[in-house]
């Protein structure tokens, strides 16, 4: 991507490879500005060793790449299971340490796996977030809640309502419009979802999806789905968005399983990702040149 394009672009690490050198090579080829860390060397960011952090940071820095976020799995767990919750609070603490080491302010998080008993009810989750915000307040980090179809904030509307009720300065949003295609709650990614979440979003994930003939959602190359990326990008430019657009390819020539889509990471997930990410970045360039 050239400097005249209006946004800073990034890629989520394991959408390319588990090896930082390969990630850096793709990022340089496409003129990206940053990498978002989800897994490296088959480890999520909170489990990376000090030596692995040092090595990855050096490789990315040598390539002129910033690290724009720690894509942790924080609170992809069952509400009401206290042992899991304590484990995930430790994931948050470790992710804050990794964010310090990589020089980023952002940690991704979620709102527990979606269960019918919690549908549309944020009060129990908000109570749990009192412990979350206490940890955040001991750091300089911002937790970015992603709208994710398998969690209790699946859409722009649900995420915005949750954040409005929480009302904490260190908890904002990642907007992933493609996740609306997978959502059990109907929401058009644009303009409906975008209008609801835009005042909260500090980071954006870029992937595309559509519903197939059988009505089941599937990931597709950027620009070939039902997200409406051209309209989204034009609105972002008009609104003066200053954050990153981070490619979360998710499409592969051989489709990923539902489990892999909901729990991405590791070597099996990365298979075929490098080629697919090249295609998606080329498509994204074409869209950006039209706005």
C-alpha positions in Angstrom: 0.0 0.0 0.0 1.4 3.4 -0.8 1.5 6.5 1.5 -1.3 8.2 -0.4 -3.9 5.7 0.7 -5.9 7.1 3.7 -5.5 4.5 6.4 -2.8 2.7 8.3 -3.0 -1.0 7.4 -2.0 -4.1 9.5 -2.4 -7.8 9.4 -3.2 -10.3 12.2 -0.1 -12.5 12.5 -1.5 -16.0 12.2 -3.5 -15.1 9.1 -0.2 -15.3 7.4 2.1 -17.7 9.3 3.4 -18.7 12.7 6.8 -17.4 11.7 7.5 -13.7 12.2 9.9 -13.6 9.2 7.2 -14.7 6.8 4.7 -12.3 8.3 7.2 -9.4 8.0 7.9 -10.3 4.4 4.3 -10.2 3.4 3.7 -7.0 5.3 6.7 -5.3 3.6 5.5 -6.4 0.2 2.2 -4.8 0.7 3.4 -1.7 2.5 1.7 -2.4 5.7 2.4 -0.4 8.9 1.8 -2.9 11.6 1.2 -6.5 12.8 -1.5 -7.5 15.3 -0.3 -10.5 17.5 -2.7 -13.4 17.8 -0.4 -16.4 17.7 3.3 -16.9 16.9 5.2 -20.2 17.0 1.9 -21.9 17.9 1.5 -19.9 21.1 -1.1 -17.2 21.9 0.5 -13.9 23.0 0.1 -14.3 26.7 2.1 -17.6 26.5 5.0 -16.2 24.5 8.3 -16.4 26.3 10.5 -13.4 27.0 12.9 -14.6 24.3 10.1 -15.1 21.8 8.8 -11.6 22.4 12.3 -10.2 22.0 12.9 -12.1 18.7 9.5 -11.2 17.2 9.8 -7.5 18.2 13.3 -7.3 16.6 12.1 -8.9 13.4 9.1 -6.6 13.1 11.1 -3.5 14.0 13.8 -4.4 11.4 10.9 -4.5 8.8 9.6 -1.1 10.0 6.5 -2.6 11.5 4.8 -1.5 14.6 2.7 -3.9 16.8 -0.8 -2.4 16.8 -2.5 -4.8 19.3 -2.5 -8.0 21.3 -5.4 -10.1 19.9 -5.9 -12.1 23.1 -8.7 -14.6 23.6 -9.7 -12.8 26.8 -13.2 -13.9 28.0 -13.9 -16.4 25.3 -15.0 -18.6 28.1 -18.1 -19.7 29.9 -20.0 -17.2 32.1 -20.5 -18.6 35.5 -17.4 -20.9 35.5 -15.3 -19.2 38.2 -12.2 -21.3 37.5 -12.3 -20.2 33.8 -12.9 -16.6 34.8 -9.8 -16.6 37.0 -7.8 -18.1 34.2 -8.9 -15.4 31.9 -8.1 -12.6 34.3 -4.6 -14.0 34.3 -4.7 -13.9 30.5 -5.6 -10.2 30.7 -2.7 -9.6 33.1 -0.2 -11.4 30.9 -1.6 -9.7 27.8 -1.0 -6.3 29.4 2.6 -7.4 30.0 3.0 -8.4 26.4 1.4 -5.2 25.3 4.1 -3.3 27.2 6.8 -5.5 25.7 5.6 -5.0 22.2 4.9 -1.3 22.6 1.1 -1.2 22.1 -1.8 0.1 24.1 -4.5 -2.2 22.8 -5.7 -5.7 24.0 -8.6 -7.4 22.4 -11.3 -9.0 24.5 -14.8 -10.5 24.5 -17.9 -10.9 26.6 -18.1 -14.6 27.3 -19.5 -17.3 25.0 -23.1 -16.6 24.0 -25.7 -18.5 25.9 -29.5 -18.2 25.5 -29.8 -17.5 29.2 -27.8 -14.2 28.8 -29.3 -13.1 25.5 -29.8 -9.4 25.7 -28.9 -9.2 29.4 -25.7 -7.4 30.2 -26.1 -6.9 33.9 -24.4 -10.1 35.0 -21.5 -9.5 32.6 -21.2 -5.9 33.7 -20.8 -7.2 37.3 -17.9 -9.4 36.2 -16.3 -6.5 34.4 -15.8 -4.7 37.7 -12.9 -7.0 38.2 -11.7 -6.5 34.7 -11.6 -2.7 34.9 -9.7 -2.9 38.2 -7.0 -4.8 36.4 -7.0 -2.3 33.5 -6.8 0.6 35.9 -3.5 -0.7 37.2 -2.2 -0.5 33.6 -2.1 2.1 30.8 -3.9 -0.4 28.4 -7.2 -0.2 26.7 -9.4 -3.3 26.3 -11.1 -3.4 22.9 -14.3 -5.5 22.9 -14.9 -7.1 19.5 -18.3 -7.8 18.2 -18.2 -11.5 17.8 -21.1 -13.8 16.8 -20.2 -16.5 19.3 -20.2 -14.1 22.2 -22.7 -11.9 24.0 -21.9 -8.8 21.9 -22.4 -10.1 18.4 -23.4 -6.9 16.6 -22.5 -3.2 16.5 -25.7 -2.5 18.4 -25.1 -5.0 21.2 -21.5 -3.9 21.6 -22.4 -0.2 21.7 -25.1 -0.9 24.3 -22.7 -2.9 26.5 -20.0 -0.2 26.3 -22.5 2.5 27.0 -23.7 0.7 30.2 -20.1 -0.1 31.3 -19.0 3.5 30.5 -15.3 3.0 31.3 -12.6 5.0 29.6 -10.3 2.0 29.2 -12.9 -0.2 27.4 -13.7 0.6 23.8 -14.5 -1.4 20.6 -13.0 -3.3 17.7 -15.5 -3.1 14.8 -15.6 -6.3 12.7 -18.5 -5.8 10.3 -18.1 -9.3 8.8 -19.0 -10.8 12.1 -22.6 -9.4 11.6 -23.0 -11.9 8.7 -22.4 -14.7 11.2 -24.5 -13.1 14.0 -27.6 -14.8 15.4 -29.1 -11.3 15.7 -29.9 -9.6 12.4 -27.9 -6.5 11.7 -26.8 -5.0 8.4 -23.0 -4.2 8.7 -23.6 -0.9 6.9 -25.0 1.5 7.6 -26.8 0.0 10.6 -24.0 -1.7 12.5 -21.5 1.0 11.6 -23.7 3.9 12.8 -24.3 2.2 16.1 -20.6 1.5 16.9 -18.6 4.2 15.3 -18.4 6.4 18.4 -16.8 3.5 20.3 -14.4 2.0 17.8 -10.6 2.4 18.0 -9.6 -0.5 15.7 -11.1 -2.3 12.8 -10.8 -5.9 11.6 -11.1 -6.4 7.8 -12.6 -9.6 6.5 -15.5 -10.4 4.2 -18.4 -12.9 4.4 -21.6 -13.8 2.8 -24.5 -16.2 3.3 -24.4 -19.1 0.8 -27.4 -20.7 -1.0 -28.1 -22.8 2.1 -28.2 -19.6 4.3 -25.1 -20.6 6.1 -22.4 -17.8 6.4 -19.0 -18.3 4.9 -15.8 -16.2 4.6 -14.8 -14.9 1.2 -12.1 -12.7 -0.3 -12.3 -9.0 0.6 -14.9 -7.3 -1.6 -16.7 -10.4 -2.7 -19.1 -10.7 0.3 -22.0 -8.8 1.9 -20.2 -6.5 4.2 -20.2 -3.6 1.8 -16.6 -2.6 2.3 -16.6 0.2 -0.2 -19.3 2.0 1.6 -17.7 1.3 5.0 -14.4 2.7 3.8 -15.9 5.8 2.3 -17.7 6.4 5.7 -14.5 5.9 7.6 -12.7 8.4 5.5 -15.5 10.9 5.8 -15.6 10.5 9.6 -11.8 11.0 9.9 -11.1 7.5 11.3 -7.4 7.4 12.5 -7.0 3.9 13.7 -5.7 0.8 11.9 -7.5 -1.5 9.4 -6.2 -4.9 10.4 -6.6 -7.7 7.9 -8.2 -10.8 9.5 -8.4 -12.9 6.3 -10.3 -15.9 7.7 -10.9 -17.0 4.1 -8.9 -20.0 2.8 -9.0 -22.0 -0.4 -10.0 -24.9 1.9 -12.6 -23.4 4.2 -11.8 -23.2 7.9 -14.1 -25.1 10.3 -16.5 -23.3 12.7 -14.2 -24.2 15.6 -11.2 -22.7 13.8 -13.2 -19.5 13.1 -14.3 -19.2 16.7 -11.0 -20.1 18.2 -8.4 -19.0 15.7 -4.7 -19.6 16.2 -1.8 -22.0 15.8 -0.2 -23.7 12.8 -3.3 -25.5 11.5 -5.2 -22.3 11.4 -2.4 -20.6 9.5 -2.3 -23.2 6.7 -3.2 -21.5 3.4 -3.3 -18.1 5.0 -0.4 -16.5 3.4 -1.7 -16.9 -0.2 -5.2 -15.9 0.9 -3.9 -12.8 2.6 -2.0 -11.7 -0.5 -5.3 -12.0 -2.5 -7.2 -10.1 0.2 -4.7 -7.3 0.5 -4.7 -6.8 -3.3 -8.5 -6.6 -3.2 -8.3 -4.1 -0.3 -5.9 -2.0 -2.3 -8.4 -1.9 -5.2 -11.2 -0.8 -2.9 -9.1 1.9 -1.2 -8.1 3.3 -4.6 -11.9 3.9 -5.2 -12.6 6.0 -2.2 
